[in-house]
């Protein structure tokens, strides 16, 4: 395993906004910040979390073995990650309940939230798992979380049910994390933070005046809002501390974005490299990555001549399934490279993968019929006991959110439920 010297640590995206009473102040990436280099230097085992979703699913017969347990046979997709067999667990028979939505792909909105009836009348999303984690560990890294994609979609949702914009440009992400601003740019950023705190003071003052004219129930709701503003005030102060600290120095050049929008696999690979670098430098500890999909022919996959989305709706057409297999094998091969990269990096006597729980799967169990049941789910790394295939009831699925509770607890959250969960863990996920 390679070991990279500890560097100082990375920064936030200045382009996202929180909307509040007629003003805008930078949010989702404006989270609390205090240096954590001391923890790394002391050899502390730092838990991290990565979630990746494939919006067009995976063809189940090429993924799930016939027999569960430790001695499962390798399938075409599992062969691509077989070198990490002892570092991951495969699950089937998991889902979120009541995921019929306003379209066949609506369940992607709730893959990390488990909120019911996505997109239908009256729907409001809830906080995604990654954001709950980011809120818990706010202040320990310069960037509290990264929301990434290949084509602009996002898996992350705020506590108010608002989708958080994603970053799909590796070069912009590199600049955010590792390119130092000039003195004037840093000074300008600090001025913007001061301006944000000034705006926040005004918002708080206006809200307090409004509070005097409200009824009991509305006052209770407004008090929750006050709490959020107070949290934000603390984050803005801590954010200024991080702006004054230098960013990590890394021995890699700035990546060049891939111009071909249809070369999704190359985009995945490049973003995987950036994710590994962000985790390795402890720039962030929470990442979501929407792997992307296409209503077009993906570039540079030999033998694929048809629209990817169309292929996912194969209707058991063997020719379509053969082409779809080529795409999905390539996705698993790219995922394997990411696992290998994390395995090769040493941290506190273990691999970075040992410290990073990686959730890899899809919001669709059968993309051909838009079926949101029996989801393909893999958990890799994270200090769990791996090497098995845990097959849950395909007719009466176990709640995927049960898995989420355990992942959240691993990140330090003292919770016993999340979303639609019914238990604090799930069969097949064993802590060492």
RATA-V136932 format. One record per residue. N is the residue number from 1. RES is the residue in one small letter. SS is DSSP state (2 for helix, 1 for strand, 0 for the rest). OMEGA is omega in whole degrees, -180 to 180 (none if undefined). Layout:
n=N res=RES ss=SS omega=OMEGA
n=N res=RES ss=SS omega=OMEGA
This chain:
n=1 res=x ss=0 omega=180
n=2 res=x ss=1 omega=-180
n=3 res=x ss=0 omega=-178
n=4 res=x ss=0 omega=180
n=5 res=x ss=0 omega=177
n=6 res=x ss=0 omega=-175
n=7 res=x ss=0 omega=-171
n=8 res=x ss=0 omega=167
n=9 res=x ss=0 omega=-164
n=10 res=x ss=0 omega=-162
n=11 res=x ss=0 omega=-176
n=12 res=x ss=0 omega=-180
n=13 res=x ss=0 omega=-175
n=14 res=x ss=0 omega=-167
n=15 res=x ss=0 omega=180
n=16 res=x ss=0 omega=-173
n=17 res=x ss=0 omega=169
n=18 res=x ss=1 omega=-178
n=19 res=x ss=1 omega=-179
n=20 res=x ss=1 omega=175
n=21 res=x ss=0 omega=172
n=22 res=x ss=0 omega=180
n=23 res=x ss=1 omega=176
n=24 res=x ss=1 omega=172
n=25 res=x ss=1 omega=-174
n=26 res=x ss=0 omega=172
n=27 res=x ss=0 omega=-120
n=28 res=x ss=0 omega=-177
n=29 res=x ss=0 omega=174
n=30 res=x ss=0 omega=179
n=31 res=x ss=0 omega=-178
n=32 res=x ss=0 omega=-177
n=33 res=x ss=1 omega=168
n=34 res=x ss=0 omega=-175
n=35 res=x ss=0 omega=177
n=36 res=x ss=0 omega=-180
n=37 res=x ss=2 omega=179
n=38 res=x ss=2 omega=178
n=39 res=x ss=2 omega=-180
n=40 res=x ss=2 omega=-179
n=41 res=x ss=2 omega=-179
n=42 res=x ss=0 omega=178
n=43 res=x ss=0 omega=179
n=44 res=x ss=0 omega=176
n=45 res=x ss=0 omega=-172
n=46 res=x ss=0 omega=178
n=47 res=x ss=0 omega=178
n=48 res=x ss=1 omega=-177
n=49 res=x ss=1 omega=175
n=50 res=x ss=1 omega=176
n=51 res=x ss=1 omega=-178
n=52 res=x ss=1 omega=-176
n=53 res=x ss=1 omega=175
n=54 res=x ss=0 omega=-171
n=55 res=x ss=0 omega=178
n=56 res=x ss=0 omega=174
n=57 res=x ss=0 omega=176
n=58 res=x ss=0 omega=-179
n=59 res=x ss=0 omega=-169
n=60 res=x ss=2 omega=-179
n=61 res=x ss=2 omega=178
n=62 res=x ss=2 omega=-179
n=63 res=x ss=0 omega=-172
n=64 res=x ss=0 omega=175
n=65 res=x ss=0 omega=177
n=66 res=x ss=0 omega=-174
n=67 res=x ss=0 omega=177
n=68 res=x ss=0 omega=178
n=69 res=x ss=1 omega=-176
n=70 res=x ss=0 omega=-175
n=71 res=x ss=0 omega=179
n=72 res=x ss=0 omega=178
n=73 res=x ss=0 omega=179
n=74 res=x ss=0 omega=175
n=75 res=x ss=0 omega=-179
n=76 res=x ss=0 omega=-180
n=77 res=x ss=0 omega=180
n=78 res=x ss=2 omega=176
n=79 res=x ss=2 omega=-178
n=80 res=x ss=2 omega=-179
n=81 res=x ss=2 omega=-174
n=82 res=x ss=2 omega=179
n=83 res=x ss=2 omega=178
n=84 res=x ss=2 omega=-176
n=85 res=x ss=2 omega=-179
n=86 res=x ss=2 omega=-180
n=87 res=x ss=2 omega=178
n=88 res=x ss=1 omega=175
n=89 res=x ss=1 omega=178
n=90 res=x ss=1 omega=179
n=91 res=x ss=1 omega=167
n=92 res=x ss=1 omega=179
n=93 res=x ss=0 omega=178
n=94 res=x ss=1 omega=173
n=95 res=x ss=1 omega=168
n=96 res=x ss=0 omega=179
n=97 res=x ss=0 omega=170
n=98 res=x ss=0 omega=-178
n=99 res=x ss=0 omega=172
n=100 res=x ss=0 omega=-175
n=101 res=x ss=0 omega=-177
n=102 res=x ss=0 omega=171
n=103 res=x ss=0 omega=-173
n=104 res=x ss=0 omega=-178
n=105 res=x ss=0 omega=-176
n=106 res=x ss=2 omega=-178
n=107 res=x ss=2 omega=175
n=108 res=x ss=2 omega=180
n=109 res=x ss=2 omega=-171
n=110 res=x ss=2 omega=-178
n=111 res=x ss=0 omega=179
n=112 res=x ss=0 omega=179
n=113 res=x ss=0 omega=-177
n=114 res=x ss=0 omega=177
n=115 res=x ss=0 omega=-177
n=116 res=x ss=0 omega=171
n=117 res=x ss=0 omega=-175
n=118 res=x ss=0 omega=175
n=119 res=x ss=0 omega=-180
n=120 res=x ss=0 omega=-178
n=121 res=x ss=0 omega=179
n=122 res=x ss=0 omega=-179
n=123 res=x ss=0 omega=170
n=124 res=x ss=0 omega=-178
n=125 res=x ss=0 omega=179
n=126 res=x ss=0 omega=-177
n=127 res=x ss=0 omega=178
n=128 res=x ss=0 omega=-175
n=129 res=x ss=2 omega=-178
n=130 res=x ss=2 omega=-179
n=131 res=x ss=2 omega=174
n=132 res=x ss=2 omega=178
n=133 res=x ss=2 omega=-178
n=134 res=x ss=2 omega=179
n=135 res=x ss=2 omega=-179
n=136 res=x ss=2 omega=-174
n=137 res=x ss=0 omega=180
n=138 res=x ss=0 omega=178
n=139 res=x ss=1 omega=-175
n=140 res=x ss=0 omega=175
n=141 res=x ss=0 omega=179
n=142 res=x ss=0 omega=178
n=143 res=x ss=0 omega=-175
n=144 res=x ss=0 omega=178
n=145 res=x ss=0 omega=172
n=146 res=x ss=1 omega=175
n=147 res=x ss=1 omega=-169
n=148 res=x ss=1 omega=177
n=149 res=x ss=1 omega=173
n=150 res=x ss=0 omega=-173
n=151 res=x ss=0 omega=170
n=152 res=x ss=0 omega=178
n=153 res=x ss=0 omega=-174
n=154 res=x ss=0 omega=176
n=155 res=x ss=0 omega=-168
n=156 res=x ss=0 omega=-179
n=157 res=x ss=1 omega=-177
n=158 res=x ss=0 omega=179
n=159 res=x ss=0 omega=177
n=160 res=x ss=0 omega=179
n=161 res=x ss=0 omega=180
n=162 res=x ss=0 omega=180
n=163 res=x ss=1 omega=-178
n=164 res=x ss=0 omega=-178
n=165 res=x ss=0 omega=-179
n=166 res=x ss=0 omega=174
n=167 res=x ss=1 omega=180
n=168 res=x ss=0 omega=180
n=169 res=x ss=0 omega=177
n=170 res=x ss=2 omega=-179
n=171 res=x ss=2 omega=178
n=172 res=x ss=2 omega=177
n=173 res=x ss=2 omega=178
n=174 res=x ss=2 omega=179
n=175 res=x ss=2 omega=180
n=176 res=x ss=2 omega=-173
n=177 res=x ss=2 omega=-166
n=178 res=x ss=2 omega=-179
n=179 res=x ss=0 omega=-177
n=180 res=x ss=0 omega=175
n=181 res=x ss=0 omega=175
n=182 res=x ss=0 omega=178
n=183 res=x ss=2 omega=180
n=184 res=x ss=2 omega=179
n=185 res=x ss=2 omega=178
n=186 res=x ss=2 omega=179
n=187 res=x ss=2 omega=178
n=188 res=x ss=2 omega=178
n=189 res=x ss=2 omega=178
n=190 res=x ss=2 omega=177
n=191 res=x ss=2 omega=179
n=192 res=x ss=2 omega=177
n=193 res=x ss=2 omega=177
n=194 res=x ss=2 omega=178
n=195 res=x ss=2 omega=178
n=196 res=x ss=2 omega=179
n=197 res=x ss=2 omega=178
n=198 res=x ss=2 omega=177
n=199 res=x ss=2 omega=180
n=200 res=x ss=2 omega=177
n=201 res=x ss=2 omega=179
n=202 res=x ss=2 omega=179
n=203 res=x ss=2 omega=179
n=204 res=x ss=2 omega=-179
n=205 res=x ss=2 omega=179
n=206 res=x ss=2 omega=-179
n=207 res=x ss=2 omega=178
n=208 res=x ss=2 omega=177
n=209 res=x ss=2 omega=178
n=210 res=x ss=2 omega=-177
n=211 res=x ss=2 omega=-176
n=212 res=x ss=0 omega=-176
n=213 res=x ss=0 omega=-175
n=214 res=x ss=0 omega=174
n=215 res=x ss=0 omega=-174
n=216 res=x ss=2 omega=-176
n=217 res=x ss=2 omega=178
n=218 res=x ss=2 omega=177
n=219 res=x ss=2 omega=179
n=220 res=x ss=2 omega=178
n=221 res=x ss=2 omega=-179
n=222 res=x ss=2 omega=178
n=223 res=x ss=2 omega=175
n=224 res=x ss=2 omega=178
n=225 res=x ss=2 omega=177
n=226 res=x ss=2 omega=-180
n=227 res=x ss=2 omega=178
n=228 res=x ss=2 omega=180
n=229 res=x ss=2 omega=178
n=230 res=x ss=2 omega=176
n=231 res=x ss=2 omega=-180
n=232 res=x ss=2 omega=178
n=233 res=x ss=2 omega=177
n=234 res=x ss=2 omega=-179
n=235 res=x ss=2 omega=179
n=236 res=x ss=2 omega=178
n=237 res=x ss=2 omega=-179
n=238 res=x ss=2 omega=178
n=239 res=x ss=2 omega=180
n=240 res=x ss=2 omega=177
n=241 res=x ss=2 omega=-179
n=242 res=x ss=2 omega=180
n=243 res=x ss=2 omega=-178
n=244 res=x ss=0 omega=-179
n=245 res=x ss=0 omega=179
n=246 res=x ss=0 omega=177
n=247 res=x ss=0 omega=178
n=248 res=x ss=0 omega=173
n=249 res=x ss=0 omega=-177
n=250 res=x ss=0 omega=-176
n=251 res=x ss=0 omega=175
n=252 res=x ss=0 omega=179
n=253 res=x ss=0 omega=179
n=254 res=x ss=0 omega=-179
n=255 res=x ss=0 omega=176
n=256 res=x ss=0 omega=-178
n=257 res=x ss=0 omega=179
n=258 res=x ss=0 omega=-174
n=259 res=x ss=0 omega=-177
n=260 res=x ss=0 omega=-179
n=261 res=x ss=0 omega=-177
n=262 res=x ss=0 omega=178
n=263 res=x ss=0 omega=-174
n=264 res=x ss=2 omega=-178
n=265 res=x ss=2 omega=176
n=266 res=x ss=2 omega=177
n=267 res=x ss=2 omega=176
n=268 res=x ss=2 omega=-177
n=269 res=x ss=2 omega=-179
n=270 res=x ss=2 omega=179
n=271 res=x ss=2 omega=174
n=272 res=x ss=2 omega=179
n=273 res=x ss=2 omega=179
n=274 res=x ss=2 omega=179
n=275 res=x ss=2 omega=179
n=276 res=x ss=2 omega=180
n=277 res=x ss=2 omega=178
n=278 res=x ss=2 omega=179
n=279 res=x ss=2 omega=-177
n=280 res=x ss=2 omega=180
n=281 res=x ss=0 omega=-178
n=282 res=x ss=0 omega=176
n=283 res=x ss=0 omega=176
n=284 res=x ss=0 omega=179
n=285 res=x ss=0 omega=-179
n=286 res=x ss=1 omega=-178
n=287 res=x ss=1 omega=165
n=288 res=x ss=1 omega=-177
n=289 res=x ss=1 omega=173
n=290 res=x ss=1 omega=-172
n=291 res=x ss=0 omega=175
n=292 res=x ss=0 omega=178
n=293 res=x ss=0 omega=-175
n=294 res=x ss=0 omega=164
n=295 res=x ss=0 omega=-177
n=296 res=x ss=0 omega=178
n=297 res=x ss=0 omega=178
n=298 res=x ss=0 omega=-178
n=299 res=x ss=0 omega=168
n=300 res=x ss=0 omega=169
n=301 res=x ss=0 omega=-174
n=302 res=x ss=0 omega=178
n=303 res=x ss=0 omega=178
n=304 res=x ss=0 omega=-175
n=305 res=x ss=0 omega=-175
n=306 res=x ss=0 omega=178
n=307 res=x ss=0 omega=-176
n=308 res=x ss=2 omega=-179
n=309 res=x ss=2 omega=178
n=310 res=x ss=2 omega=179
n=311 res=x ss=2 omega=179
n=312 res=x ss=2 omega=174
n=313 res=x ss=0 omega=-171
n=314 res=x ss=0 omega=-178
n=315 res=x ss=0 omega=-180
n=316 res=x ss=0 omega=173
n=317 res=x ss=0 omega=-174
n=318 res=x ss=2 omega=179
n=319 res=x ss=2 omega=177
n=320 res=x ss=2 omega=-180
n=321 res=x ss=2 omega=179
n=322 res=x ss=2 omega=178
n=323 res=x ss=2 omega=179
n=324 res=x ss=2 omega=179
n=325 res=x ss=2 omega=180
n=326 res=x ss=2 omega=179
n=327 res=x ss=2 omega=-174
n=328 res=x ss=2 omega=172
n=329 res=x ss=2 omega=178
n=330 res=x ss=2 omega=177
n=331 res=x ss=2 omega=179
n=332 res=x ss=2 omega=176
n=333 res=x ss=2 omega=177
n=334 res=x ss=2 omega=177
n=335 res=x ss=2 omega=178
n=336 res=x ss=2 omega=179
n=337 res=x ss=2 omega=178
n=338 res=x ss=2 omega=178
n=339 res=x ss=2 omega=180
n=340 res=x ss=2 omega=179
n=341 res=x ss=2 omega=179
n=342 res=x ss=2 omega=179
n=343 res=x ss=2 omega=-175
n=344 res=x ss=2 omega=-176
n=345 res=x ss=1 omega=-179
n=346 res=x ss=1 omega=176
n=347 res=x ss=1 omega=178
n=348 res=x ss=0 omega=175
n=349 res=x ss=0 omega=177
n=350 res=x ss=1 omega=176
n=351 res=x ss=1 omega=177
n=352 res=x ss=0 omega=176
n=353 res=x ss=2 omega=177
n=354 res=x ss=2 omega=-178
n=355 res=x ss=2 omega=-175
n=356 res=x ss=1 omega=174
n=357 res=x ss=1 omega=-176
n=358 res=x ss=1 omega=177
n=359 res=x ss=1 omega=-176
n=360 res=x ss=1 omega=-180
n=361 res=x ss=1 omega=-177
n=362 res=x ss=0 omega=175
n=363 res=x ss=0 omega=179
n=364 res=x ss=0 omega=175
n=365 res=x ss=0 omega=176
n=366 res=x ss=1 omega=-177
n=367 res=x ss=2 omega=-178
n=368 res=x ss=2 omega=179
n=369 res=x ss=2 omega=-178
n=370 res=x ss=0 omega=-178
n=371 res=x ss=1 omega=-178
n=372 res=x ss=0 omega=178
n=373 res=x ss=0 omega=176
n=374 res=x ss=0 omega=-175
n=375 res=x ss=0 omega=172
n=376 res=x ss=0 omega=-176
n=377 res=x ss=1 omega=174
n=378 res=x ss=1 omega=170
n=379 res=x ss=1 omega=180
n=380 res=x ss=1 omega=174
n=381 res=x ss=1 omega=174
n=382 res=x ss=0 omega=180
n=383 res=x ss=0 omega=177
n=384 res=x ss=1 omega=174
n=385 res=x ss=1 omega=-172
n=386 res=x ss=0 omega=175
n=387 res=x ss=0 omega=-176
n=388 res=x ss=0 omega=172
n=389 res=x ss=1 omega=-178
n=390 res=x ss=1 omega=-178
n=391 res=x ss=1 omega=176
n=392 res=x ss=0 omega=-175
n=393 res=x ss=0 omega=-178
n=394 res=x ss=0 omega=180
n=395 res=x ss=0 omega=180
n=396 res=x ss=0 omega=-171
n=397 res=x ss=0 omega=170
n=398 res=x ss=1 omega=-180
n=399 res=x ss=1 omega=175
n=400 res=x ss=2 omega=-179
n=401 res=x ss=2 omega=174
n=402 res=x ss=2 omega=175
n=403 res=x ss=2 omega=-179
n=404 res=x ss=2 omega=-180
n=405 res=x ss=2 omega=-180
n=406 res=x ss=2 omega=179
n=407 res=x ss=2 omega=178
n=408 res=x ss=2 omega=179
n=409 res=x ss=2 omega=178
n=410 res=x ss=2 omega=179
n=411 res=x ss=0 omega=174
n=412 res=x ss=0 omega=180
n=413 res=x ss=0 omega=178
n=414 res=x ss=0 omega=-180
n=415 res=x ss=0 omega=176
n=416 res=x ss=0 omega=175
n=417 res=x ss=0 omega=176
n=418 res=x ss=0 omega=177
n=419 res=x ss=0 omega=-176
n=420 res=x ss=0 omega=-177
n=421 res=x ss=0 omega=175
n=422 res=x ss=0 omega=-180
n=423 res=x ss=0 omega=-176
n=424 res=x ss=0 omega=178
n=425 res=x ss=0 omega=-177
n=426 res=x ss=0 omega=179
n=427 res=x ss=0 omega=-180
n=428 res=x ss=0 omega=179
n=429 res=x ss=0 omega=-174
n=430 res=x ss=1 omega=177
n=431 res=x ss=1 omega=178
n=432 res=x ss=0 omega=none
